[in-house]
Amino acid sequence: MFKGLAAQRLVALFFAAAALFNFPLLALWDHDARVLGLPLFPLALFVIWGGLIAALAWVMEYHGNVPPAD
């Protein structure tokens, strides 16, 4: 169904995102704490979201730079 390593990595990234944005893991960040003056929960959401976008960009760019096997 999924051919190539990039497709498998995209599926794994999807499941990682689903797990990270699910209730049990998000509940870890729901405290009345502040980091550099910012509330912890929105900051954690932003960092997780940015990390997933960076991982997606890495998977998509890395896939195009792989030299063909001879």
N, CA, C and O atoms as a Maestro MAE file, in Angstrom:
{
 s_m_m2io_version
 :::
 2.0.0
}

f_m_ct {
 s_m_title
 :::
 protein
 m_atom[280] {
  # First column is atom index #
  i_m_mmod_type
  r_m_x_coord
  r_m_y_coord
  r_m_z_coord
  i_m_residue_number
  s_m_chain_name
  s_m_pdb_residue_name
  s_m_pdb_atom_name
  i_m_atomic_number
  :::
  1 25 0.819 -1.186 0.000 1 A "MET " " N  " 7
  2 3 0.000 0.000 0.000 1 A "MET " " CA " 6
  3 2 0.867 1.255 0.000 1 A "MET " " C  " 6
  4 15 0.698 2.122 -0.858 1 A "MET " " O  " 8
  5 25 1.785 1.362 0.946 2 A "PHE " " N  " 7
  6 3 2.688 2.506 0.983 2 A "PHE " " CA " 6
  7 2 4.036 2.050 0.458 2 A "PHE " " C  " 6
  8 15 4.669 1.153 1.015 2 A "PHE " " O  " 8
  9 25 4.457 2.676 -0.610 3 A "LYS " " N  " 7
  10 3 5.732 2.292 -1.211 3 A "LYS " " CA " 6
  11 2 6.777 3.332 -0.848 3 A "LYS " " C  " 6
  12 15 6.544 4.533 -0.985 3 A "LYS " " O  " 8
  13 25 7.893 2.881 -0.398 4 A "GLY " " N  " 7
  14 3 8.986 3.779 -0.085 4 A "GLY " " CA " 6
  15 2 9.043 4.155 1.384 4 A "GLY " " C  " 6
  16 15 8.055 4.103 2.116 4 A "GLY " " O  " 8
  17 25 10.224 4.527 1.768 5 A "LEU " " N  " 7
  18 3 10.470 4.886 3.153 5 A "LEU " " CA " 6
  19 2 9.802 6.201 3.532 5 A "LEU " " C  " 6
  20 15 9.384 6.368 4.678 5 A "LEU " " O  " 8
  21 25 9.693 7.133 2.599 6 A "ALA " " N  " 7
  22 3 9.084 8.425 2.903 6 A "ALA " " CA " 6
  23 2 7.606 8.263 3.256 6 A "ALA " " C  " 6
  24 15 7.123 8.917 4.180 6 A "ALA " " O  " 8
  25 25 6.890 7.416 2.549 7 A "ALA " " N  " 7
  26 3 5.479 7.191 2.860 7 A "ALA " " CA " 6
  27 2 5.318 6.557 4.234 7 A "ALA " " C  " 6
  28 15 4.397 6.901 4.976 7 A "ALA " " O  " 8
  29 25 6.198 5.645 4.570 8 A "GLN " " N  " 7
  30 3 6.140 5.021 5.894 8 A "GLN " " CA " 6
  31 2 6.440 6.042 6.986 8 A "GLN " " C  " 6
  32 15 5.820 6.017 8.049 8 A "GLN " " O  " 8
  33 25 7.376 6.928 6.731 9 A "ARG " " N  " 7
  34 3 7.690 7.969 7.709 9 A "ARG " " CA " 6
  35 2 6.530 8.951 7.871 9 A "ARG " " C  " 6
  36 15 6.274 9.428 8.977 9 A "ARG " " O  " 8
  37 25 5.827 9.257 6.781 10 A "LEU " " N  " 7
  38 3 4.672 10.149 6.877 10 A "LEU " " CA " 6
  39 2 3.552 9.518 7.691 10 A "LEU " " C  " 6
  40 15 2.885 10.203 8.466 10 A "LEU " " O  " 8
  41 25 3.342 8.223 7.522 11 A "VAL " " N  " 7
  42 3 2.318 7.528 8.308 11 A "VAL " " CA " 6
  43 2 2.726 7.519 9.779 11 A "VAL " " C  " 6
  44 15 1.892 7.748 10.655 11 A "VAL " " O  " 8
  45 25 3.990 7.257 10.054 12 A "ALA " " N  " 7
  46 3 4.469 7.278 11.437 12 A "ALA " " CA " 6
  47 2 4.346 8.672 12.039 12 A "ALA " " C  " 6
  48 15 4.015 8.808 13.217 12 A "ALA " " O  " 8
  49 25 4.603 9.693 11.258 13 A "LEU " " N  " 7
  50 3 4.463 11.071 11.725 13 A "LEU " " CA " 6
  51 2 3.005 11.411 12.025 13 A "LEU " " C  " 6
  52 15 2.717 12.127 12.984 13 A "LEU " " O  " 8
  53 25 2.089 10.900 11.209 14 A "PHE " " N  " 7
  54 3 0.671 11.106 11.463 14 A "PHE " " CA " 6
  55 2 0.260 10.493 12.805 14 A "PHE " " C  " 6
  56 15 -0.427 11.133 13.601 14 A "PHE " " O  " 8
  57 25 0.683 9.253 13.048 15 A "PHE " " N  " 7
  58 3 0.316 8.607 14.303 15 A "PHE " " CA " 6
  59 2 0.994 9.269 15.507 15 A "PHE " " C  " 6
  60 15 0.421 9.312 16.596 15 A "PHE " " O  " 8
  61 25 2.203 9.780 15.313 16 A "ALA " " N  " 7
  62 3 2.865 10.517 16.393 16 A "ALA " " CA " 6
  63 2 2.099 11.799 16.711 16 A "ALA " " C  " 6
  64 15 1.935 12.155 17.878 16 A "ALA " " O  " 8
  65 25 1.630 12.495 15.667 17 A "ALA " " N  " 7
  66 3 0.849 13.715 15.887 17 A "ALA " " CA " 6
  67 2 -0.468 13.402 16.584 17 A "ALA " " C  " 6
  68 15 -0.894 14.134 17.477 17 A "ALA " " O  " 8
  69 25 -1.110 12.314 16.174 18 A "ALA " " N  " 7
  70 3 -2.373 11.935 16.810 18 A "ALA " " CA " 6
  71 2 -2.154 11.607 18.281 18 A "ALA " " C  " 6
  72 15 -2.989 11.939 19.122 18 A "ALA " " O  " 8
  73 25 -1.050 10.965 18.593 19 A "ALA " " N  " 7
  74 3 -0.759 10.628 19.989 19 A "ALA " " CA " 6
  75 2 -0.391 11.877 20.791 19 A "ALA " " C  " 6
  76 15 -0.820 12.022 21.936 19 A "ALA " " O  " 8
  77 25 0.392 12.773 20.208 20 A "LEU " " N  " 7
  78 3 0.833 13.962 20.937 20 A "LEU " " CA " 6
  79 2 -0.300 14.947 21.193 20 A "LEU " " C  " 6
  80 15 -0.284 15.654 22.202 20 A "LEU " " O  " 8
  81 25 -1.280 15.005 20.299 21 A "PHE " " N  " 7
  82 3 -2.400 15.922 20.490 21 A "PHE " " CA " 6
  83 2 -3.609 15.248 21.124 21 A "PHE " " C  " 6
  84 15 -4.708 15.801 21.092 21 A "PHE " " O  " 8
  85 25 -3.426 14.073 21.694 22 A "ASN " " N  " 7
  86 3 -4.501 13.370 22.366 22 A "ASN " " CA " 6
  87 2 -4.511 13.755 23.846 22 A "ASN " " C  " 6
  88 15 -3.537 14.307 24.357 22 A "ASN " " O  " 8
  89 25 -5.613 13.462 24.524 23 A "PHE " " N  " 7
  90 3 -5.803 13.927 25.896 23 A "PHE " " CA " 6
  91 2 -4.730 13.501 26.892 23 A "PHE " " C  " 6
  92 15 -4.223 14.371 27.599 23 A "PHE " " O  " 8
  93 25 -4.348 12.241 27.002 24 A "PRO " " N  " 7
  94 3 -3.433 11.895 28.095 24 A "PRO " " CA " 6
  95 2 -2.098 12.644 28.060 24 A "PRO " " C  " 6
  96 15 -1.578 13.038 29.104 24 A "PRO " " O  " 8
  97 25 -1.553 12.836 26.874 25 A "LEU " " N  " 7
  98 3 -0.272 13.548 26.805 25 A "LEU " " CA " 6
  99 2 -0.444 15.055 26.947 25 A "LEU " " C  " 6
  100 15 0.421 15.724 27.511 25 A "LEU " " O  " 8
  101 25 -1.542 15.594 26.447 26 A "LEU " " N  " 7
  102 3 -1.768 17.028 26.617 26 A "LEU " " CA " 6
  103 2 -2.049 17.386 28.073 26 A "LEU " " C  " 6
  104 15 -1.778 18.509 28.497 26 A "LEU " " O  " 8
  105 25 -2.584 16.451 28.834 27 A "ALA " " N  " 7
  106 3 -2.876 16.718 30.246 27 A "ALA " " CA " 6
  107 2 -1.591 16.920 31.050 27 A "ALA " " C  " 6
  108 15 -1.623 17.515 32.127 27 A "ALA " " O  " 8
  109 25 -0.471 16.434 30.540 28 A "LEU " " N  " 7
  110 3 0.803 16.640 31.235 28 A "LEU " " CA " 6
  111 2 1.183 18.117 31.308 28 A "LEU " " C  " 6
  112 15 1.861 18.543 32.243 28 A "LEU " " O  " 8
  113 25 0.745 18.894 30.318 29 A "TRP " " N  " 7
  114 3 1.135 20.299 30.228 29 A "TRP " " CA " 6
  115 2 0.110 21.246 30.827 29 A "TRP " " C  " 6
  116 15 0.358 22.451 30.864 29 A "TRP " " O  " 8
  117 25 -1.026 20.756 31.296 30 A "ASP " " N  " 7
  118 3 -2.105 21.615 31.780 30 A "ASP " " CA " 6
  119 2 -1.902 21.958 33.254 30 A "ASP " " C  " 6
  120 15 -2.547 21.384 34.131 30 A "ASP " " O  " 8
  121 25 -0.996 22.902 33.511 31 A "HIS " " N  " 7
  122 3 -0.692 23.369 34.865 31 A "HIS " " CA " 6
  123 2 -0.696 24.898 34.872 31 A "HIS " " C  " 6
  124 15 -0.627 25.537 33.823 31 A "HIS " " O  " 8
  125 25 -0.776 25.455 36.045 32 A "ASP " " N  " 7
  126 3 -0.690 26.913 36.171 32 A "ASP " " CA " 6
  127 2 0.776 27.323 36.315 32 A "ASP " " C  " 6
  128 15 1.183 27.890 37.329 32 A "ASP " " O  " 8
  129 25 1.540 27.028 35.298 33 A "ALA " " N  " 7
  130 3 2.959 27.368 35.302 33 A "ALA " " CA " 6
  131 2 3.243 28.290 34.121 33 A "ALA " " C  " 6
  132 15 2.492 28.340 33.146 33 A "ALA " " O  " 8
  133 25 4.336 29.008 34.240 34 A "ARG " " N  " 7
  134 3 4.747 29.916 33.173 34 A "ARG " " CA " 6
  135 2 6.218 29.674 32.850 34 A "ARG " " C  " 6
  136 15 7.035 29.399 33.728 34 A "ARG " " O  " 8
  137 25 6.523 29.786 31.569 35 A "VAL " " N  " 7
  138 3 7.893 29.678 31.084 35 A "VAL " " CA " 6
  139 2 8.201 30.960 30.335 35 A "VAL " " C  " 6
  140 15 7.575 31.251 29.316 35 A "VAL " " O  " 8
  141 25 9.148 31.717 30.824 36 A "LEU " " N  " 7
  142 3 9.509 33.012 30.257 36 A "LEU " " CA " 6
  143 2 8.289 33.931 30.142 36 A "LEU " " C  " 6
  144 15 8.171 34.703 29.191 36 A "LEU " " O  " 8
  145 25 7.397 33.840 31.106 37 A "GLY " " N  " 7
  146 3 6.218 34.689 31.136 37 A "GLY " " CA " 6
  147 2 5.054 34.184 30.298 37 A "GLY " " C  " 6
  148 15 4.000 34.820 30.261 37 A "GLY " " O  " 8
  149 25 5.226 33.047 29.624 38 A "LEU " " N  " 7
  150 3 4.167 32.497 28.786 38 A "LEU " " CA " 6
  151 2 3.524 31.307 29.492 38 A "LEU " " C  " 6
  152 15 4.229 30.530 30.136 38 A "LEU " " O  " 8
  153 25 2.210 31.144 29.388 39 A "PRO " " N  " 7
  154 3 1.560 29.984 29.995 39 A "PRO " " CA " 6
  155 2 2.087 28.690 29.371 39 A "PRO " " C  " 6
  156 15 2.355 28.633 28.171 39 A "PRO " " O  " 8
  157 25 2.229 27.661 30.192 40 A "LEU " " N  " 7
  158 3 2.867 26.420 29.759 40 A "LEU " " CA " 6
  159 2 2.054 25.684 28.699 40 A "LEU " " C  " 6
  160 15 2.626 25.192 27.726 40 A "LEU " " O  " 8
  161 25 0.746 25.596 28.861 41 A "PHE " " N  " 7
  162 3 -0.065 24.794 27.947 41 A "PHE " " CA " 6
  163 2 -0.038 25.316 26.507 41 A "PHE " " C  " 6
  164 15 0.239 24.535 25.597 41 A "PHE " " O  " 8
  165 25 -0.316 26.607 26.260 42 A "PRO " " N  " 7
  166 3 -0.227 27.081 24.872 42 A "PRO " " CA " 6
  167 2 1.194 27.012 24.317 42 A "PRO " " C  " 6
  168 15 1.383 26.766 23.126 42 A "PRO " " O  " 8
  169 25 2.180 27.224 25.162 43 A "LEU " " N  " 7
  170 3 3.561 27.115 24.717 43 A "LEU " " CA " 6
  171 2 3.882 25.696 24.294 43 A "LEU " " C  " 6
  172 15 4.536 25.489 23.272 43 A "LEU " " O  " 8
  173 25 3.431 24.709 25.067 44 A "ALA " " N  " 7
  174 3 3.659 23.304 24.717 44 A "ALA " " CA " 6
  175 2 2.952 22.952 23.415 44 A "ALA " " C  " 6
  176 15 3.514 22.248 22.576 44 A "ALA " " O  " 8
  177 25 1.732 23.432 23.238 45 A "LEU " " N  " 7
  178 3 1.011 23.175 21.984 45 A "LEU " " CA " 6
  179 2 1.777 23.747 20.797 45 A "LEU " " C  " 6
  180 15 1.911 23.090 19.764 45 A "LEU " " O  " 8
  181 25 2.276 24.961 20.944 46 A "PHE " " N  " 7
  182 3 3.003 25.601 19.860 46 A "PHE " " CA " 6
  183 2 4.307 24.861 19.553 46 A "PHE " " C  " 6
  184 15 4.655 24.688 18.385 46 A "PHE " " O  " 8
  185 25 5.025 24.426 20.580 47 A "VAL " " N  " 7
  186 3 6.292 23.715 20.375 47 A "VAL " " CA " 6
  187 2 6.049 22.358 19.715 47 A "VAL " " C  " 6
  188 15 6.788 21.970 18.809 47 A "VAL " " O  " 8
  189 25 5.021 21.635 20.161 48 A "ILE " " N  " 7
  190 3 4.694 20.345 19.545 48 A "ILE " " CA " 6
  191 2 4.288 20.541 18.083 48 A "ILE " " C  " 6
  192 15 4.734 19.805 17.203 48 A "ILE " " O  " 8
  193 25 3.449 21.529 17.836 49 A "TRP " " N  " 7
  194 3 2.997 21.820 16.480 49 A "TRP " " CA " 6
  195 2 4.174 22.200 15.575 49 A "TRP " " C  " 6
  196 15 4.277 21.720 14.447 49 A "TRP " " O  " 8
  197 25 5.047 23.054 16.072 50 A "GLY " " N  " 7
  198 3 6.223 23.447 15.293 50 A "GLY " " CA " 6
  199 2 7.166 22.287 15.038 50 A "GLY " " C  " 6
  200 15 7.741 22.176 13.955 50 A "GLY " " O  " 8
  201 25 7.329 21.419 16.035 51 A "GLY " " N  " 7
  202 3 8.176 20.245 15.859 51 A "GLY " " CA " 6
  203 2 7.623 19.290 14.815 51 A "GLY " " C  " 6
  204 15 8.377 18.709 14.035 51 A "GLY " " O  " 8
  205 25 6.309 19.128 14.800 52 A "LEU " " N  " 7
  206 3 5.701 18.264 13.788 52 A "LEU " " CA " 6
  207 2 5.840 18.853 12.391 52 A "LEU " " C  " 6
  208 15 6.059 18.117 11.430 52 A "LEU " " O  " 8
  209 25 5.716 20.163 12.269 53 A "ILE " " N  " 7
  210 3 5.908 20.800 10.968 53 A "ILE " " CA " 6
  211 2 7.358 20.659 10.515 53 A "ILE " " C  " 6
  212 15 7.618 20.406 9.339 53 A "ILE " " O  " 8
  213 25 8.300 20.821 11.436 54 A "ALA " " N  " 7
  214 3 9.715 20.659 11.092 54 A "ALA " " CA " 6
  215 2 10.015 19.219 10.685 54 A "ALA " " C  " 6
  216 15 10.768 18.989 9.739 54 A "ALA " " O  " 8
  217 25 9.432 18.250 11.389 55 A "ALA " " N  " 7
  218 3 9.636 16.845 11.039 55 A "ALA " " CA " 6
  219 2 9.031 16.534 9.672 55 A "ALA " " C  " 6
  220 15 9.622 15.790 8.889 55 A "ALA " " O  " 8
  221 25 7.868 17.094 9.380 56 A "LEU " " N  " 7
  222 3 7.237 16.899 8.080 56 A "LEU " " CA " 6
  223 2 8.097 17.505 6.966 56 A "LEU " " C  " 6
  224 15 8.279 16.889 5.915 56 A "LEU " " O  " 8
  225 25 8.614 18.690 7.194 57 A "ALA " " N  " 7
  226 3 9.478 19.328 6.200 57 A "ALA " " CA " 6
  227 2 10.741 18.512 5.987 57 A "ALA " " C  " 6
  228 15 11.202 18.369 4.854 57 A "ALA " " O  " 8
  229 25 11.309 17.973 7.064 58 A "TRP " " N  " 7
  230 3 12.510 17.157 6.937 58 A "TRP " " CA " 6
  231 2 12.235 15.894 6.135 58 A "TRP " " C  " 6
  232 15 13.031 15.521 5.273 58 A "TRP " " O  " 8
  233 25 11.121 15.234 6.409 59 A "VAL " " N  " 7
  234 3 10.784 14.006 5.674 59 A "VAL " " CA " 6
  235 2 10.580 14.318 4.200 59 A "VAL " " C  " 6
  236 15 11.065 13.577 3.344 59 A "VAL " " O  " 8
  237 25 9.887 15.380 3.889 60 A "MET " " N  " 7
  238 3 9.611 15.707 2.491 60 A "MET " " CA " 6
  239 2 10.866 16.162 1.754 60 A "MET " " C  " 6
  240 15 11.048 15.809 0.588 60 A "MET " " O  " 8
  241 25 11.720 16.922 2.392 61 A "GLU " " N  " 7
  242 3 12.934 17.390 1.731 61 A "GLU " " CA " 6
  243 2 13.984 16.291 1.640 61 A "GLU " " C  " 6
  244 15 14.693 16.196 0.638 61 A "GLU " " O  " 8
  245 25 14.092 15.476 2.651 62 A "TYR " " N  " 7
  246 3 15.096 14.412 2.651 62 A "TYR " " CA " 6
  247 2 14.776 13.384 1.575 62 A "TYR " " C  " 6
  248 15 15.687 12.835 0.956 62 A "TYR " " O  " 8
  249 25 13.507 13.120 1.345 63 A "HIS " " N  " 7
  250 3 13.093 12.143 0.346 63 A "HIS " " CA " 6
  251 2 13.553 12.558 -1.044 63 A "HIS " " C  " 6
  252 15 13.906 11.696 -1.850 63 A "HIS " " O  " 8
  253 25 13.559 13.849 -1.348 64 A "GLY " " N  " 7
  254 3 13.943 14.304 -2.669 64 A "GLY " " CA " 6
  255 2 15.439 14.324 -2.902 64 A "GLY " " C  " 6
  256 15 15.872 14.380 -4.053 64 A "GLY " " O  " 8
  257 25 16.249 14.280 -1.849 65 A "ASN " " N  " 7
  258 3 17.698 14.393 -1.988 65 A "ASN " " CA " 6
  259 2 18.415 13.044 -1.936 65 A "ASN " " C  " 6
  260 15 19.645 13.006 -1.913 65 A "ASN " " O  " 8
  261 25 17.680 11.952 -1.919 66 A "VAL " " N  " 7
  262 3 18.313 10.640 -1.857 66 A "VAL " " CA " 6
  263 2 18.762 10.262 -3.257 66 A "VAL " " C  " 6
  264 15 17.947 10.230 -4.179 66 A "VAL " " O  " 8
  265 25 20.066 9.972 -3.435 67 A "PRO " " N  " 7
  266 3 20.530 9.597 -4.773 67 A "PRO " " CA " 6
  267 2 19.999 8.213 -5.160 67 A "PRO " " C  " 6
  268 15 19.840 7.351 -4.295 67 A "PRO " " O  " 8
  269 25 19.730 7.997 -6.420 68 A "PRO " " N  " 7
  270 3 19.218 6.684 -6.834 68 A "PRO " " CA " 6
  271 2 20.284 5.617 -6.671 68 A "PRO " " C  " 6
  272 15 21.474 5.865 -6.868 68 A "PRO " " O  " 8
  273 25 19.836 4.430 -6.311 69 A "ALA " " N  " 7
  274 3 20.766 3.298 -6.122 69 A "ALA " " CA " 6
  275 2 21.143 2.734 -7.483 69 A "ALA " " C  " 6
  276 15 20.293 2.537 -8.352 69 A "ALA " " O  " 8
  277 25 22.425 2.480 -7.647 70 A "ASP " " N  " 7
  278 3 22.894 1.906 -8.929 70 A "ASP " " CA " 6
  279 2 22.935 0.412 -8.881 70 A "ASP " " C  " 6
  280 15 23.303 -0.228 -9.866 70 A "ASP " " O  " 8
  :::
 }
 m_bond[279] {
  # First column is bond index #
  i_m_from
  i_m_to
  i_m_order
  :::
  1 1 2 1
  2 2 3 1
  3 3 4 2
  4 3 5 1
  5 5 6 1
  6 6 7 1
  7 7 8 2
  8 7 9 1
  9 9 10 1
  10 10 11 1
  11 11 12 2
  12 11 13 1
  13 13 14 1
  14 14 15 1
  15 15 16 2
  16 15 17 1
  17 17 18 1
  18 18 19 1
  19 19 20 2
  20 19 21 1
  21 21 22 1
  22 22 23 1
  23 23 24 2
  24 23 25 1
  25 25 26 1
  26 26 27 1
  27 27 28 2
  28 27 29 1
  29 29 30 1
  30 30 31 1
  31 31 32 2
  32 31 33 1
  33 33 34 1
  34 34 35 1
  35 35 36 2
  36 35 37 1
  37 37 38 1
  38 38 39 1
  39 39 40 2
  40 39 41 1
  41 41 42 1
  42 42 43 1
  43 43 44 2
  44 43 45 1
  45 45 46 1
  46 46 47 1
  47 47 48 2
  48 47 49 1
  49 49 50 1
  50 50 51 1
  51 51 52 2
  52 51 53 1
  53 53 54 1
  54 54 55 1
  55 55 56 2
  56 55 57 1
  57 57 58 1
  58 58 59 1
  59 59 60 2
  60 59 61 1
  61 61 62 1
  62 62 63 1
  63 63 64 2
  64 63 65 1
  65 65 66 1
  66 66 67 1
  67 67 68 2
  68 67 69 1
  69 69 70 1
  70 70 71 1
  71 71 72 2
  72 71 73 1
  73 73 74 1
  74 74 75 1
  75 75 76 2
  76 75 77 1
  77 77 78 1
  78 78 79 1
  79 79 80 2
  80 79 81 1
  81 81 82 1
  82 82 83 1
  83 83 84 2
  84 83 85 1
  85 85 86 1
  86 86 87 1
  87 87 88 2
  88 87 89 1
  89 89 90 1
  90 90 91 1
  91 91 92 2
  92 91 93 1
  93 93 94 1
  94 94 95 1
  95 95 96 2
  96 95 97 1
  97 97 98 1
  98 98 99 1
  99 99 100 2
  100 99 101 1
  101 101 102 1
  102 102 103 1
  103 103 104 2
  104 103 105 1
  105 105 106 1
  106 106 107 1
  107 107 108 2
  108 107 109 1
  109 109 110 1
  110 110 111 1
  111 111 112 2
  112 111 113 1
  113 113 114 1
  114 114 115 1
  115 115 116 2
  116 115 117 1
  117 117 118 1
  118 118 119 1
  119 119 120 2
  120 119 121 1
  121 121 122 1
  122 122 123 1
  123 123 124 2
  124 123 125 1
  125 125 126 1
  126 126 127 1
  127 127 128 2
  128 127 129 1
  129 129 130 1
  130 130 131 1
  131 131 132 2
  132 131 133 1
  133 133 134 1
  134 134 135 1
  135 135 136 2
  136 135 137 1
  137 137 138 1
  138 138 139 1
  139 139 140 2
  140 139 141 1
  141 141 142 1
  142 142 143 1
  143 143 144 2
  144 143 145 1
  145 145 146 1
  146 146 147 1
  147 147 148 2
  148 147 149 1
  149 149 150 1
  150 150 151 1
  151 151 152 2
  152 151 153 1
  153 153 154 1
  154 154 155 1
  155 155 156 2
  156 155 157 1
  157 157 158 1
  158 158 159 1
  159 159 160 2
  160 159 161 1
  161 161 162 1
  162 162 163 1
  163 163 164 2
  164 163 165 1
  165 165 166 1
  166 166 167 1
  167 167 168 2
  168 167 169 1
  169 169 170 1
  170 170 171 1
  171 171 172 2
  172 171 173 1
  173 173 174 1
  174 174 175 1
  175 175 176 2
  176 175 177 1
  177 177 178 1
  178 178 179 1
  179 179 180 2
  180 179 181 1
  181 181 182 1
  182 182 183 1
  183 183 184 2
  184 183 185 1
  185 185 186 1
  186 186 187 1
  187 187 188 2
  188 187 189 1
  189 189 190 1
  190 190 191 1
  191 191 192 2
  192 191 193 1
  193 193 194 1
  194 194 195 1
  195 195 196 2
  196 195 197 1
  197 197 198 1
  198 198 199 1
  199 199 200 2
  200 199 201 1
  201 201 202 1
  202 202 203 1
  203 203 204 2
  204 203 205 1
  205 205 206 1
  206 206 207 1
  207 207 208 2
  208 207 209 1
  209 209 210 1
  210 210 211 1
  211 211 212 2
  212 211 213 1
  213 213 214 1
  214 214 215 1
  215 215 216 2
  216 215 217 1
  217 217 218 1
  218 218 219 1
  219 219 220 2
  220 219 221 1
  221 221 222 1
  222 222 223 1
  223 223 224 2
  224 223 225 1
  225 225 226 1
  226 226 227 1
  227 227 228 2
  228 227 229 1
  229 229 230 1
  230 230 231 1
  231 231 232 2
  232 231 233 1
  233 233 234 1
  234 234 235 1
  235 235 236 2
  236 235 237 1
  237 237 238 1
  238 238 239 1
  239 239 240 2
  240 239 241 1
  241 241 242 1
  242 242 243 1
  243 243 244 2
  244 243 245 1
  245 245 246 1
  246 246 247 1
  247 247 248 2
  248 247 249 1
  249 249 250 1
  250 250 251 1
  251 251 252 2
  252 251 253 1
  253 253 254 1
  254 254 255 1
  255 255 256 2
  256 255 257 1
  257 257 258 1
  258 258 259 1
  259 259 260 2
  260 259 261 1
  261 261 262 1
  262 262 263 1
  263 263 264 2
  264 263 265 1
  265 265 266 1
  266 266 267 1
  267 267 268 2
  268 267 269 1
  269 269 270 1
  270 270 271 1
  271 271 272 2
  272 271 273 1
  273 273 274 1
  274 274 275 1
  275 275 276 2
  276 275 277 1
  277 277 278 1
  278 278 279 1
  279 279 280 2
  :::
 }
}
